[in-house]
Amino acid sequence: MSTSTIAHFINGKWHTPSPSNTTPLFHAINGQVIAHVGNESLDFASILDYGRSVGNSNLRSLTFQQRGLMLKRLALYLLKCKEKFYDASWATGATRADAWIDIEGGIGNLFSYASLRRKFGDQPFALDGEYIPLSKKGTFGAQHILTPKEGVAVHINAYNFPVWGMLEKVAVNWLAGMPAVVKPASATSFLTLVVAKEIINSGILPEGALQLICGPARTMLEHVDERDVVTFTGSASTGLKLKSHPNLLAHAVPFNMEADSLNSIILGNHVRPGDPEFKLFIKEVRNEMTVKSGQKCTAVRRIFVPIGQMDSVQDALGQALSQAIIGDPKNENVRMGALVNKTQKEEVLAKLKLLKTEAQSIYSHSLELVGEEAVEDSFLGPQLLRNDKPLEARHCHNVEAFGPVATLMPYNTIEEAIELTNMGKGSLCCSFISHEAAEARKFVAGAATMHGRILLLDRDCAKESTGHGSPLPLLTHGGPGRAGGGEEMGGIRGVYHYMQRTAVQGSPTVLTAIAQKYQPGSLQIEAKPHLFQQHFEDLVIGHTVTTSKHTVTEADIVNFANISGDHFYAHVDETSLDGTIFEGRVAHGYYLLSKAAGLFVDPKKGPVLLNYGLEQARFTKPVYPGTTIGVHLIVEDKVEQEKRDSADIRKGIVKFRVEMYDQTGENVAIATILTMVKFRDQEG
């Protein structure tokens, strides 16, 4: 690692601070100076303006499909560079396993959000929910839409995950259509820089999509406004200061906070030594205290066990923790690295001293470091405390030592375990280890209100479980109260943080034109030729095939019952209809769908490759013998598909709305079918 000054990437170019005003950064393993970070003040107004005018314009003009494929290409590119990232990660004190979470876990976020593009249409904006009718005759309604905010996503990140912390956030705002200004924590900004350089060098992102500030940014929030979004990951105290910044309040700037919290792990009341769940419990606690040297926002800080199991758990944990081999991660035997630097170690020891005023130390790992380059400055072995009166304690529920420190505490009943867990005043996550479903159900009902995520771990899911401390891209990452009250990621929910929701009112026809999705009641234009004879690029939203009609007979119902084996009484036994809503023998709903297909399908070979799904089928009115039915087949929505390889043909997914109506004009069945349709340029 070079000892040069770390550069910023701002306004579309690299900027190296003056060497005369810098702060040194230290190697976590050997204590040597590895780089310098600048202290100069930057022109944050111009940085944000550049992001809004260049980056935002470029990203918001892309469709969700284009943005998603962009993320996929970037993820594949970064995977090829991963060994460079692992080499740089060594200086943070991380083992290879620790770095895997940070590096490949971060890249995994890009893959996950790339795949999420399939949940959106092929427009730059998104629809939120279904069309809402607002009038009796159906001429007036509303559709909520989500458009990318016109500003910049400002990400202020923590030191513990310099890669994952950046990629988990930018994946979301890029998919939403917003550029990012990333401000990593100075201590590990050298690793963020290595990854950011590869992102810029790839040329995959449009200009202005990413800016990087490695150093103090104390006045940046003075320049954000209502177009922007600010996110923060770090300590609750710092987050509170940022969240209450006068400029954020004045402009109502969205602020998403994910703060370190006093997360818990609870051993179920029914678990005994020797049970698979007991072993799982010990393993999870050991991992949470040693992985990343306990420097995780999700790490376990409070351990709750049934009062009768305290000594058994204490002995088992002591034995498990004693097996930790600490030192230089370059040594293949090492399983636990260092804290990020000497200053962080001093902070952890100060918090540990405070915790010991209410608890006794029951295990303290001796520092017998492995590896010639390892110096003690930043190393700290696992520290396990015991507090036998947790309901009376204060510090264990309020003070977090952000390192390999946890406190073992007893509970008497599940109700008391819930009370103790909730005394953390809001946590990112907790884990409940039990094979008793009723016990788990009771715990979740009481503890969910104070947690963003709960892991229920037992022998059935252990082999495939991602573990206590693993936030997943498609799940909410955040928590109430002390945890910040924010919600990073969370799949589609995360994307919505960077978009403005607007209720658009008007006629169904106008709303169809705006949404580019058919809205019920919109003008239907008869398709020529038949929709099944049109290629993907020729299909127009709202174009319709109106079919011939068919009068349903008793023979139709009887024949379908015999073919399908569905002899439900309402279809075949008129003597059993007393007390029901039916006036007589009623046609099967699935007969109606089958008949609809028979009416709307054009049998000739054409661009339609296959029908592969059915969505939102509803039977809205009983159909009796003598009812005459017809069908409107309407182009509802369409999205081009990615080609799997060079041999694949160009094609897209088309959703057709099927409206089956009777002689009164009322709908009797509604469904959406999904078809795969090829482009015209694929014809031989």
C-alpha positions as CSV (number, residue, x, y, z in Angstrom):
1,M,0.0,0.0,0.0
2,S,1.4,3.4,-1.0
3,T,1.9,6.1,1.6
4,S,0.7,8.7,-0.9
5,T,-2.1,11.1,-0.2
6,I,-5.5,9.5,-1.0
7,A,-7.3,11.3,-3.8
8,H,-11.0,12.3,-4.2
9,F,-13.0,11.7,-7.3
10,I,-15.1,14.8,-7.7
11,N,-16.6,16.8,-10.6
12,G,-15.7,14.0,-13.0
13,K,-11.9,13.9,-12.3
14,W,-9.4,12.9,-9.7
15,H,-8.2,15.5,-7.2
16,T,-5.3,14.9,-4.8
17,P,-5.2,17.1,-1.6
18,S,-2.2,19.1,-0.7
19,P,0.4,16.9,1.1
20,S,1.0,19.7,3.6
21,N,-2.4,19.3,5.3
22,T,-3.0,15.6,5.8
23,T,-3.6,13.0,8.5
24,P,-1.8,9.6,8.5
25,L,-3.6,6.3,8.3
26,F,-2.1,3.2,10.0
27,H,-1.9,-0.4,9.1
28,A,-4.0,-2.4,11.5
29,I,-1.6,-5.4,11.6
30,N,1.9,-3.8,11.7
31,G,1.0,-0.3,12.8
32,Q,2.9,1.4,9.9
33,V,1.7,4.5,8.1
34,I,0.1,3.3,4.8
35,A,-1.4,6.5,3.4
36,H,-2.5,10.1,4.2
37,V,-5.9,11.5,4.0
38,G,-6.4,15.2,3.2
39,N,-8.0,17.7,5.6
40,E,-8.7,20.5,3.2
41,S,-12.2,21.9,2.7
42,L,-13.8,21.1,-0.7
43,D,-16.2,23.0,-2.8
44,F,-19.2,20.9,-1.8
45,A,-21.7,23.2,-3.5
46,S,-20.1,22.5,-6.9
47,I,-19.7,18.7,-6.1
48,L,-23.4,18.4,-5.4
49,D,-24.4,20.6,-8.4
50,Y,-22.3,18.4,-10.7
51,G,-24.0,15.3,-9.4
52,R,-27.4,16.8,-9.9
53,S,-26.8,18.3,-13.3
54,V,-24.6,15.6,-14.9
55,G,-25.0,12.4,-12.9
56,N,-28.7,12.7,-12.2
57,S,-29.6,13.6,-15.8
58,N,-27.6,10.7,-17.2
59,L,-29.1,8.1,-14.8
60,R,-32.7,9.2,-14.7
61,S,-32.9,9.0,-18.5
62,L,-32.2,5.3,-18.4
63,T,-34.9,2.8,-17.8
64,F,-35.0,0.4,-14.9
65,Q,-34.0,-2.4,-17.2
66,Q,-31.0,-0.5,-18.4
67,R,-29.9,0.5,-14.9
68,G,-30.3,-3.1,-13.7
69,L,-28.2,-4.5,-16.5
70,M,-25.6,-1.8,-15.8
71,L,-25.4,-3.1,-12.2
72,K,-24.9,-6.6,-13.5
73,R,-22.1,-5.6,-15.8
74,L,-20.4,-3.7,-13.0
75,A,-20.7,-6.7,-10.6
76,L,-19.1,-9.0,-13.1
77,Y,-16.3,-6.6,-13.7
78,L,-15.6,-6.1,-10.0
79,L,-15.5,-9.8,-9.4
80,K,-12.6,-10.0,-11.8
81,C,-10.7,-7.4,-9.7
82,K,-11.5,-9.0,-6.3
83,E,-7.9,-10.2,-5.5
84,K,-6.7,-6.6,-5.7
85,F,-9.4,-5.7,-3.1
86,Y,-8.4,-8.6,-0.9
87,D,-4.7,-7.5,-1.0
88,A,-5.7,-4.0,0.1
89,S,-8.1,-5.3,2.8
90,W,-5.2,-6.8,4.7
91,A,-4.3,-3.4,6.1
92,T,-7.8,-3.1,7.7
93,G,-7.0,-6.0,10.0
94,A,-9.5,-8.3,8.3
95,T,-9.0,-12.0,7.7
96,R,-9.8,-13.5,4.3
97,A,-13.2,-14.6,5.7
98,D,-13.8,-11.1,7.1
99,A,-12.9,-9.6,3.8
100,W,-15.2,-12.0,1.9
101,I,-18.2,-10.5,3.7
102,D,-17.0,-7.0,2.8
103,I,-15.9,-7.5,-0.7
104,E,-17.9,-10.3,-2.3
105,G,-20.8,-9.6,-0.1
106,G,-20.8,-6.0,-1.4
107,I,-20.5,-7.2,-5.0
108,G,-23.4,-9.5,-4.2
109,N,-25.6,-6.5,-3.5
110,L,-25.0,-5.3,-7.1
111,F,-26.1,-8.7,-8.4
112,S,-29.2,-8.7,-6.2
113,Y,-30.4,-5.3,-7.2
114,A,-29.6,-6.0,-10.9
115,S,-32.0,-8.9,-10.6
116,L,-34.6,-6.7,-9.0
117,R,-35.0,-4.9,-12.3
118,R,-37.4,-7.6,-13.2
119,K,-39.9,-6.2,-10.7
120,F,-40.1,-3.0,-12.6
121,G,-41.3,-1.9,-16.0
122,D,-39.2,-0.7,-19.0
123,Q,-39.5,3.0,-18.1
124,P,-37.3,5.4,-16.1
125,F,-40.0,5.6,-13.4
126,A,-42.0,3.0,-11.5
127,L,-45.7,2.4,-10.7
128,D,-46.6,2.0,-7.1
129,G,-49.7,-0.2,-6.6
130,E,-52.6,-0.7,-8.9
131,Y,-55.0,1.8,-10.7
132,I,-57.5,3.3,-8.2
133,P,-61.0,4.0,-9.7
134,L,-62.5,7.2,-8.2
135,S,-65.8,7.5,-10.0
136,K,-69.0,5.5,-10.5
137,K,-68.8,5.3,-14.3
138,G,-65.1,4.6,-14.4
139,T,-64.0,7.8,-16.3
140,F,-61.8,9.1,-13.4
141,G,-59.1,7.4,-11.4
142,A,-55.6,7.6,-10.1
143,Q,-52.3,5.8,-10.3
144,H,-49.3,6.4,-7.9
145,I,-46.0,6.8,-9.7
146,L,-42.5,7.0,-8.4
147,T,-39.9,9.2,-10.2
148,P,-36.2,9.4,-9.4
149,K,-35.4,12.4,-7.2
150,E,-33.5,15.1,-9.0
151,G,-30.7,15.4,-6.6
152,V,-27.8,13.3,-5.2
153,A,-27.6,10.5,-2.7
154,V,-25.0,11.5,-0.1
155,H,-23.7,8.4,1.7
156,I,-21.7,8.9,4.9
157,N,-20.3,5.5,5.8
158,A,-18.7,3.6,8.7
159,Y,-15.2,2.3,8.8
160,N,-16.0,-1.4,9.4
161,F,-17.2,-2.3,5.9
162,P,-15.4,0.0,3.5
163,V,-16.5,-2.0,0.4
164,W,-19.9,-3.5,1.4
165,G,-20.9,-0.2,3.0
166,M,-20.5,1.7,-0.3
167,L,-21.9,-1.0,-2.6
168,E,-24.9,-1.8,-0.6
169,K,-26.1,1.8,-0.9
170,V,-25.0,2.8,-4.4
171,A,-26.6,-0.4,-5.9
172,V,-29.9,0.9,-4.6
173,N,-29.7,4.6,-5.6
174,W,-28.3,3.7,-9.1
175,L,-31.2,1.3,-9.8
176,A,-33.6,4.1,-8.6
177,G,-31.9,6.6,-11.0
178,M,-29.9,8.8,-8.6
179,P,-26.1,9.5,-8.6
180,A,-24.1,9.1,-5.4
181,V,-21.5,11.1,-3.4
182,V,-19.8,8.5,-1.2
183,K,-18.0,9.7,2.0
184,P,-16.2,6.7,3.5
185,A,-14.8,6.8,7.0
186,S,-11.2,8.0,6.8
187,A,-9.7,5.1,8.7
188,T,-10.4,2.6,5.9
189,S,-11.0,4.9,3.0
190,F,-7.9,3.5,1.3
191,L,-9.8,0.3,0.6
192,T,-12.9,2.1,-0.6
193,L,-10.6,4.1,-3.0
194,V,-9.2,0.9,-4.5
195,V,-12.7,-0.3,-5.4
196,A,-13.9,3.1,-6.5
197,K,-11.0,3.4,-8.9
198,E,-12.0,0.1,-10.6
199,I,-15.6,1.3,-10.8
200,I,-14.5,4.5,-12.6
201,N,-12.0,2.7,-14.8
202,S,-14.6,0.2,-15.9
203,G,-16.5,2.9,-17.9
204,I,-19.7,1.1,-17.2
205,L,-21.4,3.9,-15.2
206,P,-22.6,7.1,-16.9
207,E,-20.6,10.3,-16.1
208,G,-21.4,11.8,-12.7
209,A,-23.0,8.6,-11.3
210,L,-20.3,8.3,-8.6
211,Q,-18.2,10.8,-6.7
212,L,-15.9,9.9,-3.8
213,I,-14.7,12.1,-0.9
214,C,-11.9,10.6,1.2
215,G,-11.5,12.9,4.2
216,P,-13.5,15.4,6.3
217,A,-16.7,16.7,4.9
218,R,-18.0,18.7,7.8
219,T,-19.8,21.4,5.7
220,M,-21.2,19.2,3.0
221,L,-24.7,19.0,4.6
222,E,-25.0,22.8,4.4
223,H,-25.4,22.4,0.7
224,V,-28.0,19.6,0.3
225,D,-31.6,20.5,-0.4
226,E,-35.0,18.9,-1.0
227,R,-33.8,17.1,-4.2
228,D,-31.2,15.1,-2.3
229,V,-31.2,12.1,0.0
230,V,-28.7,11.6,2.9
231,T,-27.8,8.3,4.5
232,F,-25.6,7.6,7.5
233,T,-24.1,4.5,9.0
234,G,-22.2,4.8,12.3
235,S,-22.6,5.6,15.9
236,A,-26.0,6.7,17.2
237,S,-24.5,9.9,18.7
238,T,-23.0,11.1,15.5
239,G,-26.1,10.1,13.6
240,L,-28.3,12.2,15.9
241,K,-26.1,15.3,15.2
242,L,-26.4,14.8,11.5
243,K,-30.1,14.0,11.5
244,S,-30.8,17.3,13.3
245,H,-28.7,19.4,11.0
246,P,-30.6,22.7,10.5
247,N,-30.3,22.5,6.7
248,L,-31.7,19.0,6.6
249,L,-34.6,20.2,8.7
250,A,-35.2,23.3,6.7
251,H,-35.4,21.5,3.4
252,A,-37.0,18.3,4.7
253,V,-34.1,16.3,3.2
254,P,-34.8,12.5,3.6
255,F,-32.3,11.1,6.1
256,N,-31.8,7.3,6.5
257,M,-29.8,6.3,9.5
258,E,-28.4,2.9,10.4
259,A,-26.7,3.0,13.8
260,D,-24.8,0.5,15.8
261,S,-27.1,-1.2,18.3
262,L,-27.0,-3.5,21.3
263,N,-28.1,-6.7,19.5
264,S,-29.0,-9.8,21.3
265,I,-29.0,-13.6,21.0
266,I,-31.4,-15.6,23.1
267,L,-31.3,-19.3,24.0
268,G,-34.8,-20.8,24.1
269,N,-36.1,-22.1,27.5
270,H,-36.5,-25.6,26.2
271,V,-32.9,-26.0,25.0
272,R,-30.5,-28.2,26.9
273,P,-26.8,-29.0,26.6
274,G,-26.4,-31.7,23.9
275,D,-29.3,-30.4,21.9
276,P,-28.4,-29.3,18.3
277,E,-29.7,-25.8,19.2
278,F,-27.3,-25.5,22.1
279,K,-24.4,-26.2,19.8
280,L,-25.8,-23.7,17.3
281,F,-26.1,-21.1,20.0
282,I,-22.5,-21.4,21.1
283,K,-21.3,-21.3,17.5
284,E,-23.3,-18.2,16.7
285,V,-22.0,-16.3,19.7
286,R,-18.4,-17.3,19.0
287,N,-18.7,-16.1,15.4
288,E,-20.3,-12.8,16.4
289,M,-17.5,-12.1,18.8
290,T,-14.6,-13.1,16.5
291,V,-15.7,-12.3,12.9
292,K,-14.4,-8.8,12.0
293,S,-13.1,-8.8,15.6
294,G,-16.6,-7.9,16.7
295,Q,-16.6,-4.7,14.5
296,K,-20.1,-5.2,13.0
297,C,-23.2,-3.1,13.5
298,T,-25.1,-6.4,13.8
299,A,-22.7,-8.1,16.2
300,V,-24.1,-9.7,19.4
301,R,-23.5,-7.6,22.5
302,R,-26.0,-9.2,24.9
303,I,-26.4,-12.9,25.4
304,F,-29.5,-14.1,27.2
305,V,-30.0,-17.7,28.4
306,P,-32.3,-19.5,30.8
307,I,-31.1,-19.0,34.4
308,G,-30.5,-22.7,34.8
309,Q,-28.2,-22.8,31.8
310,M,-25.9,-19.9,32.8
311,D,-23.0,-22.1,34.0
312,S,-23.3,-24.5,31.1
313,V,-23.2,-21.7,28.5
314,Q,-20.4,-19.9,30.3
315,D,-18.2,-23.1,30.2
316,A,-19.1,-23.8,26.6
317,L,-18.4,-20.3,25.4
318,G,-15.1,-20.1,27.3
319,Q,-14.0,-23.3,25.5
320,A,-15.2,-22.1,22.1
321,L,-13.5,-18.7,22.4
322,S,-10.2,-20.1,23.6
323,Q,-9.8,-21.7,20.2
324,A,-9.5,-18.4,18.5
325,I,-6.1,-18.0,16.8
326,I,-5.3,-14.2,16.6
327,G,-2.7,-12.5,14.6
328,D,-1.6,-11.6,11.0
329,P,-4.3,-12.8,8.6
330,K,-1.6,-13.7,6.1
331,N,-0.8,-16.7,8.3
332,E,-3.1,-19.5,7.2
333,N,-3.8,-20.5,10.8
334,V,-5.1,-17.2,11.9
335,R,-8.9,-16.9,12.3
336,M,-9.2,-13.5,14.0
337,G,-7.6,-10.3,12.9
338,A,-7.2,-6.8,14.5
339,L,-9.4,-3.9,15.3
340,V,-9.1,-1.1,12.7
341,N,-6.5,0.9,14.5
342,K,-5.0,1.7,17.9
343,T,-7.5,4.5,18.6
344,Q,-10.4,2.2,18.1
345,K,-8.9,-0.3,20.5
346,E,-8.6,2.4,23.2
347,E,-12.2,3.3,22.7
348,V,-13.3,-0.4,23.1
349,L,-11.2,-0.7,26.3
350,A,-12.7,2.4,27.7
351,K,-16.2,1.0,27.1
352,L,-15.2,-2.4,28.5
353,K,-14.0,-0.7,31.7
354,L,-17.4,0.9,32.1
355,L,-19.3,-2.4,31.5
356,K,-17.1,-4.0,34.2
357,T,-18.5,-1.7,36.8
358,E,-21.7,-3.8,36.6
359,A,-20.4,-7.1,35.4
360,Q,-17.6,-9.5,36.0
361,S,-15.1,-10.7,33.5
362,I,-15.5,-14.5,32.9
363,Y,-13.2,-14.8,29.9
364,S,-10.4,-12.7,28.5
365,H,-8.4,-14.0,25.6
366,S,-4.7,-13.7,26.0
367,L,-2.8,-11.9,23.2
368,E,-0.5,-14.5,21.8
369,L,-0.2,-13.2,18.3
370,V,0.6,-15.4,15.3
371,G,2.6,-13.9,12.5
372,E,5.9,-11.9,12.4
373,E,4.3,-8.6,11.3
374,A,1.6,-8.5,14.0
375,V,2.1,-5.9,16.7
376,E,-0.2,-5.5,19.7
377,D,-1.3,-1.9,19.0
378,S,-4.7,-2.8,17.4
379,F,-5.3,-6.4,18.6
380,L,-7.8,-7.4,21.2
381,G,-9.0,-10.9,22.0
382,P,-12.6,-11.9,22.9
383,Q,-13.9,-10.4,26.2
384,L,-16.8,-12.1,27.8
385,L,-18.6,-10.6,30.8
386,R,-21.3,-11.9,33.1
387,N,-24.1,-9.9,34.7
388,D,-26.5,-11.9,36.9
389,K,-29.0,-9.0,37.5
390,P,-29.8,-7.7,34.0
391,L,-33.1,-6.1,35.0
392,E,-31.2,-3.9,37.5
393,A,-28.3,-3.2,35.1
394,R,-27.9,0.0,33.1
395,H,-24.6,-0.1,31.1
396,C,-25.1,-3.5,29.4
397,H,-28.3,-2.1,27.8
398,N,-26.9,1.3,26.9
399,V,-23.1,1.0,26.3
400,E,-21.6,-0.6,23.2
401,A,-18.0,-1.6,23.1
402,F,-17.6,-1.9,19.3
403,G,-15.3,-4.9,19.3
404,P,-15.1,-8.5,20.6
405,V,-17.1,-7.8,23.7
406,A,-20.3,-9.3,24.9
407,T,-22.2,-9.9,28.2
408,L,-23.9,-13.1,29.3
409,M,-27.1,-12.6,31.3
410,P,-29.9,-14.9,32.6
411,Y,-33.7,-14.8,32.2
412,N,-36.5,-16.7,34.0
413,T,-39.4,-16.7,31.4
414,I,-39.8,-15.9,27.8
415,E,-41.7,-12.8,28.8
416,E,-38.7,-11.7,30.8
417,A,-36.4,-12.5,27.8
418,I,-38.5,-10.2,25.7
419,E,-38.3,-7.5,28.2
420,L,-34.6,-7.7,28.5
421,T,-34.0,-7.8,24.8
422,N,-36.2,-4.8,24.3
423,M,-34.3,-2.9,26.9
424,G,-31.7,-2.2,24.1
425,K,-34.2,0.5,23.0
426,G,-34.1,-0.6,19.4
427,S,-31.8,-3.0,17.6
428,L,-30.9,-4.0,14.1
429,C,-31.3,-7.7,14.8
430,C,-31.6,-10.4,17.3
431,S,-31.5,-14.2,17.2
432,F,-33.7,-16.7,19.0
433,I,-32.4,-20.2,19.1
434,S,-35.1,-22.9,19.8
435,H,-36.8,-25.9,18.2
436,E,-40.1,-25.0,19.9
437,A,-42.3,-23.2,17.4
438,A,-44.7,-22.0,20.0
439,E,-41.9,-20.5,22.1
440,A,-40.5,-18.8,19.0
441,R,-43.9,-17.4,18.1
442,K,-44.3,-15.9,21.5
443,F,-40.9,-14.3,21.4
444,V,-41.4,-12.8,17.9
445,A,-44.8,-11.4,18.9
446,G,-43.2,-9.5,21.9
447,A,-39.8,-8.6,20.4
448,A,-40.5,-7.6,16.8
449,T,-41.6,-4.1,17.8
450,M,-38.0,-3.3,18.8
451,H,-36.1,-5.1,16.1
452,G,-35.5,-4.7,12.4
453,R,-34.7,-8.3,11.8
454,I,-35.2,-11.5,13.9
455,L,-33.4,-14.8,13.1
456,L,-35.2,-17.9,14.3
457,L,-32.5,-20.6,14.2
458,D,-32.9,-24.3,14.8
459,R,-31.7,-27.7,13.5
460,D,-34.1,-27.5,10.5
461,C,-32.6,-24.4,8.9
462,A,-29.1,-24.3,10.4
463,K,-27.3,-25.7,7.3
464,E,-28.7,-23.1,5.0
465,S,-29.1,-20.2,7.4
466,T,-27.0,-17.1,6.6
467,G,-26.5,-16.5,10.4
468,H,-27.2,-13.8,12.9
469,G,-25.1,-11.0,11.5
470,S,-25.9,-11.2,7.8
471,P,-28.0,-8.4,6.3
472,L,-29.4,-9.5,3.0
473,P,-30.1,-7.1,0.1
474,L,-33.8,-8.1,-0.3
475,L,-34.5,-7.8,3.4
476,T,-34.8,-4.7,5.5
477,H,-31.6,-3.6,7.1
478,G,-32.3,-1.1,9.8
479,G,-34.2,-0.9,13.1
480,P,-36.1,1.3,15.4
481,G,-35.0,3.6,18.2
482,R,-31.3,3.4,19.0
483,A,-30.7,1.5,15.7
484,G,-31.6,4.7,13.9
485,G,-35.2,4.3,12.7
486,G,-33.9,3.8,9.1
487,E,-34.4,1.1,6.5
488,E,-31.4,0.5,4.2
489,M,-31.9,-1.9,1.4
490,G,-35.1,-4.0,1.8
491,G,-35.4,-4.9,-1.9
492,I,-38.0,-2.7,-3.6
493,R,-38.5,-0.7,-0.4
494,G,-34.9,0.4,-0.5
495,V,-35.3,1.7,-4.1
496,Y,-38.3,3.8,-3.0
497,H,-36.1,5.8,-0.6
498,Y,-34.6,7.6,-3.7
499,M,-37.9,8.2,-5.5
500,Q,-40.7,10.7,-5.1
501,R,-44.2,9.2,-4.9
502,T,-46.9,11.2,-6.7
503,A,-50.6,10.5,-7.1
504,V,-51.6,11.2,-10.7
505,Q,-55.3,11.6,-11.3
506,G,-57.2,11.6,-14.6
507,S,-59.1,9.5,-17.1
508,P,-58.0,5.9,-17.5
509,T,-56.9,6.6,-21.1
510,V,-54.6,9.5,-20.1
511,L,-53.2,7.5,-17.2
512,T,-52.5,4.6,-19.5
513,A,-50.5,6.9,-21.8
514,I,-48.5,8.2,-18.8
515,A,-47.9,4.9,-17.0
516,Q,-47.3,2.9,-20.1
517,K,-49.5,0.2,-18.6
518,Y,-53.1,-0.4,-19.4
519,Q,-55.5,1.0,-16.8
520,P,-59.0,-0.6,-16.5
521,G,-61.5,1.5,-18.4
522,S,-59.0,3.0,-20.8
523,L,-59.7,3.4,-24.5
524,Q,-59.3,0.1,-26.4
525,I,-58.2,0.2,-30.0
526,E,-58.9,-2.9,-32.1
527,A,-55.7,-4.6,-33.1
528,K,-54.9,-5.2,-36.7
529,P,-53.5,-7.8,-37.3
530,H,-54.3,-10.1,-34.4
531,L,-52.1,-9.4,-31.3
532,F,-50.6,-12.9,-31.6
533,Q,-49.4,-12.0,-35.1
534,Q,-47.5,-8.9,-34.0
535,H,-43.9,-8.7,-33.0
536,F,-42.8,-7.3,-29.6
537,E,-41.8,-3.9,-30.9
538,D,-45.2,-3.5,-32.8
539,L,-47.4,-4.2,-29.8
540,V,-49.0,-1.0,-28.4
541,I,-50.3,-0.7,-24.8
542,G,-54.1,-0.7,-24.9
543,H,-54.5,-2.4,-28.3
544,T,-57.2,-5.1,-28.1
545,V,-58.6,-8.2,-29.7
546,T,-62.4,-8.5,-29.3
547,T,-63.4,-12.1,-29.8
548,S,-66.4,-13.9,-31.0
549,K,-68.9,-15.0,-28.3
550,H,-70.0,-18.3,-26.8
551,T,-73.2,-19.3,-24.9
552,V,-72.4,-21.5,-22.0
553,T,-74.4,-24.7,-21.7
554,E,-75.0,-27.4,-19.0
555,A,-73.1,-29.8,-21.3
556,D,-70.0,-27.4,-21.1
557,I,-70.1,-27.6,-17.3
558,V,-70.6,-31.4,-17.2
559,N,-67.9,-32.0,-19.7
560,F,-65.4,-29.8,-17.9
561,A,-66.2,-31.5,-14.6
562,N,-65.5,-34.9,-16.2
563,I,-62.3,-33.8,-17.9
564,S,-60.8,-31.9,-15.0
565,G,-62.1,-34.1,-12.2
566,D,-63.5,-31.1,-10.4
567,H,-66.9,-32.2,-9.2
568,F,-67.4,-29.5,-6.6
569,Y,-71.1,-29.5,-5.6
570,A,-71.9,-26.0,-7.0
571,H,-71.0,-27.2,-10.5
572,V,-72.7,-30.6,-10.6
573,D,-75.4,-30.9,-7.8
574,E,-78.2,-28.3,-8.0
575,T,-79.9,-30.0,-5.0
576,S,-77.1,-28.8,-2.7
577,L,-77.3,-25.0,-3.4
578,D,-79.7,-24.1,-0.6
579,G,-78.1,-21.5,1.6
580,T,-75.4,-20.6,-1.0
581,I,-75.1,-17.5,-3.1
582,F,-75.7,-19.5,-6.3
583,E,-79.1,-19.5,-8.2
584,G,-78.3,-22.7,-10.0
585,R,-75.5,-24.8,-11.4
586,V,-72.5,-22.5,-12.0
587,A,-69.7,-22.8,-14.5
588,H,-66.2,-23.6,-13.2
589,G,-63.9,-20.5,-13.0
590,Y,-61.1,-22.5,-14.7
591,Y,-63.5,-23.5,-17.5
592,L,-64.0,-19.8,-18.1
593,L,-60.3,-19.2,-18.4
594,S,-59.9,-22.2,-20.7
595,K,-62.8,-21.0,-22.9
596,A,-61.3,-17.5,-22.9
597,A,-58.0,-18.9,-24.3
598,G,-60.0,-20.8,-26.9
599,L,-61.7,-17.5,-27.9
600,F,-58.7,-15.2,-28.0
601,V,-55.8,-17.4,-29.3
602,D,-54.8,-17.1,-32.9
603,P,-53.7,-20.6,-33.8
604,K,-51.4,-19.7,-36.6
605,K,-47.7,-19.7,-36.0
606,G,-46.4,-16.2,-35.2
607,P,-44.1,-14.2,-33.0
608,V,-45.5,-15.5,-29.8
609,L,-43.0,-18.1,-28.5
610,L,-44.9,-19.4,-25.5
611,N,-47.3,-18.6,-22.7
612,Y,-45.6,-19.1,-19.4
613,G,-47.7,-17.7,-16.7
614,L,-51.0,-16.4,-15.3
615,E,-51.4,-13.6,-12.8
616,Q,-54.2,-12.1,-10.7
617,A,-57.0,-14.3,-12.0
618,R,-60.3,-13.4,-10.5
619,F,-63.8,-14.7,-11.0
620,T,-66.1,-11.7,-10.5
621,K,-69.6,-12.9,-11.3
622,P,-71.3,-16.3,-11.5
623,V,-71.8,-17.7,-14.9
624,Y,-74.9,-20.0,-15.4
625,P,-76.0,-22.0,-18.4
626,G,-77.5,-19.7,-21.0
627,T,-74.9,-16.9,-20.3
628,T,-73.2,-15.5,-23.4
629,I,-69.6,-14.6,-22.9
630,G,-67.0,-12.8,-24.9
631,V,-63.4,-11.7,-24.3
632,H,-61.3,-8.5,-24.7
633,L,-57.6,-9.4,-25.0
634,I,-55.6,-6.2,-24.2
635,V,-51.9,-5.4,-24.3
636,E,-51.3,-4.4,-20.6
637,D,-47.5,-4.1,-20.3
638,K,-44.3,-5.3,-21.9
639,V,-40.6,-5.5,-21.0
640,E,-37.7,-6.5,-23.2
641,Q,-35.7,-9.4,-21.9
642,E,-31.9,-9.7,-21.7
643,K,-30.3,-12.2,-24.1
644,R,-28.7,-15.1,-22.2
645,D,-25.9,-15.5,-24.7
646,S,-25.0,-14.7,-28.3
647,A,-27.1,-17.6,-29.6
648,D,-30.2,-16.4,-27.8
649,I,-32.9,-14.5,-29.8
650,R,-34.1,-11.1,-29.0
651,K,-37.4,-11.2,-27.2
652,G,-39.6,-9.7,-24.5
653,I,-42.3,-10.5,-22.0
654,V,-45.8,-9.2,-22.8
655,K,-48.6,-9.1,-20.3
656,F,-52.1,-9.4,-21.8
657,R,-55.1,-8.5,-19.8
658,V,-58.0,-10.9,-20.3
659,E,-61.5,-9.4,-19.6
660,M,-64.3,-11.9,-20.0
661,Y,-67.7,-10.3,-20.0
662,D,-71.4,-11.4,-20.3
663,Q,-74.3,-10.2,-22.3
664,T,-74.9,-7.4,-19.9
665,G,-71.4,-6.0,-20.5
666,E,-70.2,-6.9,-16.9
667,N,-67.0,-8.7,-16.4
668,V,-67.3,-12.3,-15.2
669,A,-63.5,-13.0,-15.1
670,I,-60.3,-11.0,-15.2
671,A,-56.8,-12.3,-15.5
672,T,-53.3,-11.4,-16.8
673,I,-51.4,-13.9,-19.0
674,L,-47.6,-13.7,-19.6
675,T,-46.2,-14.5,-23.0
676,M,-42.8,-14.4,-24.5
677,V,-42.8,-12.6,-27.9
678,K,-39.9,-12.2,-30.3
679,F,-38.7,-9.1,-32.1
680,R,-39.2,-8.7,-35.9
681,D,-35.5,-8.6,-36.5
682,Q,-35.3,-12.3,-35.3
683,E,-37.3,-13.5,-38.3
684,G,-35.2,-15.8,-40.5
